Structure formats: structure tokens, C-alpha cells
Amino acid sequence: MSFSPENIEVYEAFSRYEFDSNREYKEGLEVVYQQYLMLEGDKDSEIKKDLDAGKLDSGKIKSDIKEQLTTQAKVFFFCKQTGNILDLQEYQKWEETNHGGKPPYSLNYEQLVDMIMNNKPIPGIKTIPDTVLDSSKSSKHVLSERTKPWQ
């Protein structure tokens, strides 16, 4: 899939944008969470009880929904601040093609996982036998105990 140079420039600017250091974004995100909780309060009695008590805890939002709300808020805020238009679905496609979707692991880690999954011996790991020593065959100590200085 090919992306226009203008879109790629916008996508790169979005991925580099410092949302965490922007106070206005953080305040807007809290408002988004509060609005979501108010809507959920109609469906969930526990959230409704917290709302009636004046508590708006964004920790009650499920992690996948919270991630989606955060991403949508970032897109809205970025477009508002920069004047650029960003299509979230197109951005996600671009991100998958450019970043592979998952962070790459080091080659050593991948090799280690492969060895474990295929029951191959791992270099540098000693094999410990599954034997239990018989206490009757163990040697007895022959030296007498040292005397303490105060004895």
C-alpha cells in the first residue's frame, strides 16, 4: 500500500508529537474519560453510585476502551493543534507497514525462545539430574567442633 508524501509527513509528525508534556491535552483527556463514565453510569450501577458520590475514577474504564479513547483524543487534539487532517485507520495501516506492528526482539532472545519451544539444549546451562541422595550413604563429619573463645 502506498501513502502520499503529505500523509507520511503528517503520520510522522503525529508519531513524534509530545502528548504527555501537553497540559491542555491531559485536561481534555480527563474530560473525555469523565464523559465516557457519565454515559456508562446509565448502564452500570456501581459507576452510577460513584458518580452520585462525586467520584470520577478513570481506573474503572476497561483498558481496551481506555486505549481507544486515548487514541481518538490524541488524533482530535493533534488535528486541532496542527490543522492537519489525520485518518486514524490510514495511520494505523501506515504504522503497521512501517513498524511491523510489534516491537522487534533481539536475535538472542528469539533464538532462546526457539530453543525452549523445541526442547533444544541451551548453551551455558548445566543439566541437574533428578536424583535424591540417600542420607544413609552420606559421609559423617570426623573433626570435632571448634571451641568458642569464651569456653
Protein Blocks (a to p, Z undefined) as FASTA:
>chain_A
ZZdfklmmmmmmmmmpcfklpmklmmmmmmmmmmmmmmmmmmmmklmmmmmnopacfklp
cfklmmmmmmmmmmmmmmmmnopacdfklmmmmmmmmnnopacddfklmmmmmmmmnopa
cehiacddfbdcdfklpccdfbdcdddfkZZ
